Amino acid sequence: MARAALMDFDEALERFEPVIGLEVHVELNTKTKMFSSAPNPAHDEFHGAEPNMLVAPVDMGLPGSLPAVNGTAVRYSISLGLALGCSIAPSSRFARKNYFYPDLGKNYQISQYDEPIAFEGSVEVELENGRTFEVAIERAHMEEDAGKLTHVGSTGRIHGAEYSLVDYNRAGVPLVEIVTKPIVGAGADAPALARAYVATIRDIVLSLGISEARMERGNLRCDANVSLRPKGQAKFGTRTETKNVNSMRSVERAVRYEIQRQAAILADGGTITQETRHWHEDTGTTSPGRPKSDADDYRYFPEPDLLPVEPDPSVIEELRAALPEPPAARRRRLKAEWGFTDLEFQDVANGGLLNEVAATIAAGASPAAAKKWWTGELTRIANAQGADAAGLAEPAHVAELAALVDEGTLTDRLARQVLEGVIAGEGSPREIVDARGLAVVSDDGALIAAIDEALASQPDVLAKIRDGKVQAAGAVIGAVMKAMQGKADAARVRELVLERAAADS
């Protein structure tokens, strides 16, 4: 695929104003699906099931099967709407959205159209540079997810595939789709704003406990709409919609790429095609999908098999009273409580590790230790594995690891070995220390014996130390650490070496 011509980003911003719109799909983690009693693969308990094992007649579109609304999914949707500052509709209803769905057996999606459950809200979004935006929410509506297609062939995509396999496990998973109003005025910050907005939505749904919000699993997906208009023009330009971007970093990159691509086309006198586009993580580019349909093309009509959703006002107020702290306010509070600098806090927040660090601190670790392990070793391992750091270890285990280091049972080097065992599923840190025999040797007698052995091969070290060359102790310390297989406290070894030099003077 040939790479499209791109305009320099700064030049594009000088000539055009970007307008973005974001549609975030949140898979709810209810035990069962939106309209059937089949297990929900978006719940951790059922993740990774074999294809077509989590299905019911409704999910397969079998004749005579009828949908029934998942009441827990409705409550979750109301909570999310309230957290987004939305009004909750006293009555909302489902509709049928019709177009060719190869991965929905009934060939239409049950969604909400002109009567969504939540509407007219806003959420505060803070960028890394400290700038804040109030992003207006147009609606948050309930719907069901589609199944999953696997295209078998050399490309892994539908073009060039020999055949496609359909997995209906995901068909019918409860979804809330959050749609923003057009976002104007972000300028050069538009890509970063898109990323920060998705991160904010993730923080909200995690704090509510209504979704696993694992982007690599598709629990949270973003469709990014981008259009450009010449500076000073009131009318919006033609938009493209980059579908199903599945990481916060990719959302930012996709918006930036589309700004540069569209700017190059418009500057050359071309026109933008209203279409969906696919994001390619490997090349950092988008490619055409299908012409984007307007609402009329979907032939929406009310779902005849479902009654309107009319939540009791007392339930809405009960859910409102249980809302957690808004993400922006929570970040400001945590930063102050932890005593982090702006850069230290951004390191945690930008890594998507705020909840993990907070839980580790709540489990007894110091803020510095929690940050160190999550943004250091765990992030390094995650990057090497192409995984999400948040999914590698439990915060309680990280706190236990930090405690073992603080109490002197482990050195940092040994702790890294223990952490590898935790990630491999060998048990808790203390269990791994016992099983592998990794505790620091705290017996001075054993350390002195190792020091004596090291000094025997380096008899001039003590004389050098007595002459003021304290750094000469490093050779002995290194030899002792090697002999003890890293299970010695280097600081204690140093103390004992210096004590020996003083005693022999």
Secondary structure as GFF3:
##gff-version 3
##sequence-region A 1 505
A	DSSP	alpha_helix	9	15	.	.	.	ID=ss1
A	DSSP	beta_strand	16	27	.	.	.	ID=ss2
A	DSSP	three_ten_helix	44	46	.	.	.	ID=ss3
A	DSSP	alpha_helix	57	60	.	.	.	ID=ss4
A	DSSP	alpha_helix	71	83	.	.	.	ID=ss5
A	DSSP	beta_strand	87	88	.	.	.	ID=ss6
A	DSSP	beta_strand	95	98	.	.	.	ID=ss7
A	DSSP	beta_strand	108	111	.	.	.	ID=ss8
A	DSSP	beta_strand	118	126	.	.	.	ID=ss9
A	DSSP	beta_strand	132	144	.	.	.	ID=ss10
A	DSSP	beta_strand	148	153	.	.	.	ID=ss11
A	DSSP	beta_strand	161	167	.	.	.	ID=ss12
A	DSSP	beta_strand	174	180	.	.	.	ID=ss13
A	DSSP	three_ten_helix	187	189	.	.	.	ID=ss14
A	DSSP	alpha_helix	190	208	.	.	.	ID=ss15
A	DSSP	three_ten_helix	215	217	.	.	.	ID=ss16
A	DSSP	beta_strand	220	230	.	.	.	ID=ss17
A	DSSP	beta_strand	240	245	.	.	.	ID=ss18
A	DSSP	alpha_helix	248	267	.	.	.	ID=ss19
A	DSSP	beta_strand	275	280	.	.	.	ID=ss20
A	DSSP	beta_strand	285	291	.	.	.	ID=ss21
A	DSSP	three_ten_helix	295	298	.	.	.	ID=ss22
A	DSSP	beta_strand	301	302	.	.	.	ID=ss23
A	DSSP	alpha_helix	313	321	.	.	.	ID=ss24
A	DSSP	alpha_helix	327	338	.	.	.	ID=ss25
A	DSSP	alpha_helix	342	350	.	.	.	ID=ss26
A	DSSP	alpha_helix	354	362	.	.	.	ID=ss27
A	DSSP	alpha_helix	367	372	.	.	.	ID=ss28
A	DSSP	pi_helix	373	378	.	.	.	ID=ss29
A	DSSP	alpha_helix	379	385	.	.	.	ID=ss30
A	DSSP	three_ten_helix	389	391	.	.	.	ID=ss31
A	DSSP	alpha_helix	395	406	.	.	.	ID=ss32
A	DSSP	alpha_helix	412	423	.	.	.	ID=ss33
A	DSSP	alpha_helix	429	436	.	.	.	ID=ss34
A	DSSP	alpha_helix	444	457	.	.	.	ID=ss35
A	DSSP	alpha_helix	461	466	.	.	.	ID=ss36
A	DSSP	three_ten_helix	470	472	.	.	.	ID=ss37
A	DSSP	alpha_helix	473	483	.	.	.	ID=ss38
A	DSSP	alpha_helix	490	503	.	.	.	ID=ss39
###
